[in-house]
């Protein structure tokens, strides 16, 4: 039995803020659509640290002209979850949660999408156009080292409470690693940073970087630069220095916060062109080199994920849907 019958104008893959913005644009343009999300609505935000605050102010996170009202200068995770949930409900958006797109094929009418629901039921959706808005946060960059898949390792940071008094190693030098290290330290955790490069990343939030640098300088947070973890054991990690020598760092739990990358493997076979930095070749309307397939938000920017956020990615959706509306009207003319 199919999970969906009939042909839609637009199939949107991903129910993050950008995917929801695309759905609202489709609805207001009178286009039939369906949003397919393998997790929950705004799943990436749900996976954010429990007490995380955004870099920006509420207006820059808004979609569909729905105001976001918060009691803080900068919204936190809970504010965002409530906001996008309410927008989805108030707009009565056609979102199918826990439904994964396994493969997209070119078809006479446009595209065929193979889908699978959480209960294992599979089906097919046909769409004239496809908008991919999958982001990148659900695809961690793995280091490929022994022990990385152990129970005492995570590529996502939630909160510090379970680790009070324990030895925790944080691998990474970006915003995720900086926020985690500081939060852990403030909660009574013995934190050690292991950084592959000679310094912290310059992209760390400007108000966070000095805080972390001062904690390292005073010895509150240990940091090992020009070093990398090469093995993870139940009670320690093996750290390799720049000269190739190794030593054991006592560790009860490891956060491998080494970054994330878009996963567009479900588009394999469509032969999307990309630039040398792995960013997709996209038009000014975010149409890929496969006619009718649009990639919005950070999903198409593998080499520049630190430059595409909700704040600017939400506008990709409006441009893409406006072009889809133009194309479909032209076909009917």
DASULNOR-V410161 format. One record per residue. N is the residue number from 0. PHI is phi in radians with two decimals (999 if undefined). PSI is psi in whole degrees, -180 to 180 (none if undefined). Layout:
n:N phi:PHI psi:PSI
n:N phi:PHI psi:PSI
//
This chain:
n:0 phi:999 psi:131
n:1 phi:-1.30 psi:146
n:2 phi:-1.34 psi:-14
n:3 phi:-2.72 psi:137
n:4 phi:-2.03 psi:141
n:5 phi:1.72 psi:177
n:6 phi:-1.91 psi:131
n:7 phi:-1.87 psi:156
n:8 phi:-1.16 psi:-43
n:9 phi:-2.40 psi:129
n:10 phi:-1.82 psi:123
n:11 phi:-1.84 psi:124
n:12 phi:-1.77 psi:110
n:13 phi:1.97 psi:126
n:14 phi:-1.94 psi:39
n:15 phi:-1.37 psi:-176
n:16 phi:-0.95 psi:-38
n:17 phi:-1.26 psi:-41
n:18 phi:-1.12 psi:-40
n:19 phi:-1.15 psi:-38
n:20 phi:-1.07 psi:-39
n:21 phi:-1.14 psi:-40
n:22 phi:-1.11 psi:-43
n:23 phi:-1.09 psi:-43
n:24 phi:-1.09 psi:-41
n:25 phi:-1.09 psi:-46
n:26 phi:-1.03 psi:-44
n:27 phi:-1.31 psi:-20
n:28 phi:-1.55 psi:-3
n:29 phi:1.36 psi:21
n:30 phi:-1.64 psi:139
n:31 phi:-1.31 psi:144
n:32 phi:-2.72 psi:165
n:33 phi:-2.54 psi:140
n:34 phi:-1.84 psi:127
n:35 phi:-1.95 psi:122
n:36 phi:-2.31 psi:124
n:37 phi:-1.33 psi:-15
n:38 phi:-2.06 psi:-140
n:39 phi:-1.68 psi:172
n:40 phi:-1.00 psi:136
n:41 phi:0.77 psi:55
n:42 phi:-1.06 psi:-36
n:43 phi:-1.10 psi:-42
n:44 phi:-1.15 psi:-38
n:45 phi:-1.02 psi:-34
n:46 phi:-1.45 psi:-6
n:47 phi:-1.12 psi:162
n:48 phi:-0.92 psi:142
n:49 phi:-0.93 psi:-42
n:50 phi:-1.90 psi:26
n:51 phi:-1.22 psi:142
n:52 phi:-1.94 psi:147
n:53 phi:-1.31 psi:161
n:54 phi:-1.22 psi:-27
n:55 phi:-2.07 psi:180
n:56 phi:-1.59 psi:165
n:57 phi:-0.99 psi:-45
n:58 phi:-0.99 psi:-28
n:59 phi:-1.41 psi:-4
n:60 phi:-1.88 psi:-2
n:61 phi:-1.32 psi:148
n:62 phi:-2.29 psi:152
n:63 phi:1.07 psi:24
n:64 phi:1.07 psi:23
n:65 phi:-1.56 psi:120
n:66 phi:-1.22 psi:140
n:67 phi:-1.76 psi:118
n:68 phi:-1.88 psi:123
n:69 phi:-2.34 psi:165
n:70 phi:-1.68 psi:12
n:71 phi:-2.20 psi:161
n:72 phi:-1.11 psi:-40
n:73 phi:-2.15 psi:126
n:74 phi:-1.08 psi:151
n:75 phi:-1.87 psi:-179
n:76 phi:-0.98 psi:-46
n:77 phi:-1.10 psi:-42
n:78 phi:-1.00 psi:-45
n:79 phi:-1.17 psi:-43
n:80 phi:-1.05 psi:-45
n:81 phi:-1.12 psi:-43
n:82 phi:-1.07 psi:-53
n:83 phi:-1.21 psi:-29
n:84 phi:-1.15 psi:-45
n:85 phi:-1.18 psi:-38
n:86 phi:-1.08 psi:-44
n:87 phi:-1.04 psi:-42
n:88 phi:-1.26 psi:-45
n:89 phi:-1.18 psi:-34
n:90 phi:-1.45 psi:-8
n:91 phi:0.89 psi:50
n:92 phi:-1.23 psi:143
n:93 phi:-1.45 psi:80
n:94 phi:-1.92 psi:129
n:95 phi:-1.88 psi:99
n:96 phi:-1.31 psi:159
n:97 phi:0.95 psi:40
n:98 phi:-2.27 psi:110
n:99 phi:-1.66 psi:137
n:100 phi:-1.50 psi:116
n:101 phi:-1.54 psi:-32
n:102 phi:-2.82 psi:145
n:103 phi:-2.07 psi:129
n:104 phi:-2.12 psi:147
n:105 phi:-1.22 psi:144
n:106 phi:-2.53 psi:163
n:107 phi:-0.95 psi:-40
n:108 phi:-1.43 psi:-12
n:109 phi:2.60 psi:-81
n:110 phi:-2.56 psi:152
n:111 phi:-2.05 psi:131
n:112 phi:-2.00 psi:122
n:113 phi:-1.46 psi:127
n:114 phi:-2.22 psi:157
n:115 phi:-2.48 psi:127
n:116 phi:-1.45 psi:168
n:117 phi:-1.06 psi:-31
n:118 phi:-1.43 psi:4
n:119 phi:1.64 psi:-9
n:120 phi:-1.18 psi:133
n:121 phi:-1.99 psi:162
n:122 phi:-2.94 psi:-172
n:123 phi:-2.37 psi:140
n:124 phi:-2.11 psi:138
n:125 phi:-1.89 psi:136
n:126 phi:-2.50 psi:144
n:127 phi:-1.25 psi:-36
n:128 phi:-2.39 psi:156
n:129 phi:-2.22 psi:135
n:130 phi:-2.06 psi:117
n:131 phi:-1.67 psi:122
n:132 phi:-2.39 psi:53
n:133 phi:-1.56 psi:-8
n:134 phi:1.10 psi:-149
n:135 phi:-2.59 psi:-8
n:136 phi:-1.22 psi:-19
n:137 phi:-1.57 psi:12
n:138 phi:-2.29 psi:83
n:139 phi:-1.14 psi:152
n:140 phi:-1.47 psi:110
n:141 phi:-1.42 psi:149
n:142 phi:-1.51 psi:-20
n:143 phi:1.25 psi:42
n:144 phi:-2.07 psi:157
n:145 phi:-1.05 psi:139
n:146 phi:1.50 psi:-2
n:147 phi:-1.16 psi:-25
n:148 phi:-1.67 psi:15
n:149 phi:-1.24 psi:162
n:150 phi:-1.19 psi:-21
n:151 phi:-1.67 psi:26
n:152 phi:-2.29 psi:138
n:153 phi:-2.46 psi:145
n:154 phi:-1.70 psi:6
n:155 phi:-2.31 psi:138
n:156 phi:-1.78 psi:133
n:157 phi:-1.90 psi:-72
n:158 phi:-2.70 psi:168
n:159 phi:-1.57 psi:-21
n:160 phi:-0.83 psi:-45
n:161 phi:-1.19 psi:-9
n:162 phi:-1.95 psi:11
n:163 phi:-0.93 psi:127
n:164 phi:1.39 psi:-1
n:165 phi:-1.69 psi:166
n:166 phi:-1.59 psi:120
n:167 phi:-2.18 psi:131
n:168 phi:-1.79 psi:132
n:169 phi:-1.97 psi:121
n:170 phi:-1.75 psi:123
n:171 phi:2.42 psi:169
n:172 phi:-2.48 psi:15
n:173 phi:-1.81 psi:-161
n:174 phi:-1.08 psi:-44
n:175 phi:-1.08 psi:-45
n:176 phi:-1.16 psi:-41
n:177 phi:-1.12 psi:-47
n:178 phi:-1.09 psi:-43
n:179 phi:-1.13 psi:-46
n:180 phi:-1.05 psi:-45
n:181 phi:-1.18 psi:-42
n:182 phi:-1.13 psi:-42
n:183 phi:-1.09 psi:-47
n:184 phi:-1.04 psi:-42
n:185 phi:-1.21 psi:-14
n:186 phi:-1.83 psi:16
n:187 phi:1.41 psi:28
n:188 phi:-1.76 psi:144
n:189 phi:-1.47 psi:102
n:190 phi:-1.80 psi:138
n:191 phi:-2.27 psi:128
n:192 phi:-1.65 psi:135
n:193 phi:-2.06 psi:118
n:194 phi:-2.11 psi:127
n:195 phi:-1.16 psi:-36
n:196 phi:-1.59 psi:-177
n:197 phi:-1.50 psi:-8
n:198 phi:-2.73 psi:170
n:199 phi:-1.20 psi:156
n:200 phi:-1.19 psi:142
n:201 phi:-1.27 psi:-13
n:202 phi:-1.46 psi:-2
n:203 phi:-1.07 psi:141
n:204 phi:-0.87 psi:136
n:205 phi:-1.08 psi:-26
n:206 phi:-1.57 psi:-10
n:207 phi:-1.66 psi:-39
n:208 phi:-0.97 psi:-50
n:209 phi:-1.06 psi:-37
n:210 phi:-1.04 psi:-49
n:211 phi:-1.15 psi:-43
n:212 phi:-1.05 psi:-40
n:213 phi:-1.19 psi:-37
n:214 phi:-1.17 psi:-36
n:215 phi:-1.20 psi:-44
n:216 phi:-1.07 psi:-40
n:217 phi:-1.45 psi:-7
n:218 phi:1.55 psi:5
n:219 phi:-1.18 psi:-36
n:220 phi:-2.08 psi:122
n:221 phi:-1.33 psi:144
n:222 phi:-2.46 psi:135
n:223 phi:-2.13 psi:110
n:224 phi:-1.62 psi:166
n:225 phi:0.90 psi:40
n:226 phi:-2.42 psi:158
n:227 phi:-2.58 psi:148
n:228 phi:-1.42 psi:129
n:229 phi:-2.00 psi:-7
n:230 phi:-2.82 psi:142
n:231 phi:-2.12 psi:120
n:232 phi:-1.93 psi:168
n:233 phi:-1.02 psi:-32
n:234 phi:-2.09 psi:0
n:235 phi:-2.83 psi:163
n:236 phi:-2.01 psi:150
n:237 phi:-1.67 psi:121
n:238 phi:-1.87 psi:131
n:239 phi:-1.86 psi:128
n:240 phi:-1.45 psi:174
n:241 phi:-1.08 psi:-31
n:242 phi:-1.46 psi:3
n:243 phi:1.66 psi:-13
n:244 phi:-1.27 psi:155
n:245 phi:-2.21 psi:158
n:246 phi:-2.66 psi:161
n:247 phi:-1.70 psi:127
n:248 phi:-1.87 psi:115
n:249 phi:-1.00 psi:125
n:250 phi:-2.59 psi:129
n:251 phi:-1.59 psi:-32
n:252 phi:-2.59 psi:146
n:253 phi:-2.18 psi:131
n:254 phi:-1.83 psi:110
n:255 phi:-1.63 psi:86
n:256 phi:-1.75 psi:68
n:257 phi:-1.74 psi:11
n:258 phi:1.86 psi:174
n:259 phi:-2.45 psi:160
n:260 phi:-2.53 psi:141
n:261 phi:-1.03 psi:141
n:262 phi:-2.02 psi:104
n:263 phi:-1.93 psi:30
n:264 phi:-1.11 psi:-24
n:265 phi:-1.23 psi:-8
n:266 phi:-1.76 psi:3
n:267 phi:-0.97 psi:137
n:268 phi:1.79 psi:-16
n:269 phi:-1.56 psi:-13
n:270 phi:1.02 psi:55
n:271 phi:-1.25 psi:133
n:272 phi:-1.32 psi:146
n:273 phi:-2.44 psi:161
n:274 phi:-1.43 psi:169
n:275 phi:-0.99 psi:-29
n:276 phi:-1.50 psi:11
n:277 phi:1.34 psi:1
n:278 phi:-1.22 psi:142
n:279 phi:-1.26 psi:152
n:280 phi:-1.38 psi:114
n:281 phi:-2.24 psi:149
n:282 phi:-1.38 psi:179
n:283 phi:-1.15 psi:-16
n:284 phi:-1.82 psi:10
n:285 phi:1.20 psi:28
n:286 phi:-1.50 psi:134
n:287 phi:-1.35 psi:-177
n:288 phi:-1.32 psi:-4
n:289 phi:-1.67 psi:109
n:290 phi:-0.94 psi:131
n:291 phi:1.59 psi:-7
n:292 phi:-1.87 psi:115
n:293 phi:-1.90 psi:142
n:294 phi:-2.22 psi:115
n:295 phi:-2.05 psi:163
n:296 phi:1.23 psi:-154
n:297 phi:-1.39 psi:-9
n:298 phi:-1.02 psi:-32
n:299 phi:-1.62 psi:7
n:300 phi:-2.15 psi:60
n:301 phi:-0.99 psi:-37
n:302 phi:-1.55 psi:-3
n:303 phi:-2.44 psi:38
n:304 phi:-1.11 psi:-21
n:305 phi:-1.44 psi:6
n:306 phi:-2.02 psi:-7
n:307 phi:-2.12 psi:120
n:308 phi:-2.26 psi:-179
n:309 phi:-1.00 psi:-40
n:310 phi:-0.98 psi:-41
n:311 phi:-1.84 psi:-28
n:312 phi:-1.13 psi:-30
n:313 phi:-1.07 psi:-27
n:314 phi:-1.35 psi:-23
n:315 phi:-1.01 psi:-40
n:316 phi:-1.05 psi:-45
n:317 phi:-1.10 psi:-42
n:318 phi:-1.12 psi:-43
n:319 phi:-1.13 psi:-47
n:320 phi:-1.18 psi:-36
n:321 phi:-1.07 psi:-40
n:322 phi:-1.22 psi:-38
n:323 phi:-1.09 psi:-45
n:324 phi:-1.03 psi:-43
n:325 phi:-1.09 psi:-46
n:326 phi:-1.09 psi:-44
n:327 phi:-1.22 psi:-36
n:328 phi:-1.14 psi:-38
n:329 phi:-1.14 psi:-36
n:330 phi:-1.13 psi:-34
n:331 phi:-1.43 psi:-18
n:332 phi:-1.24 psi:none
//
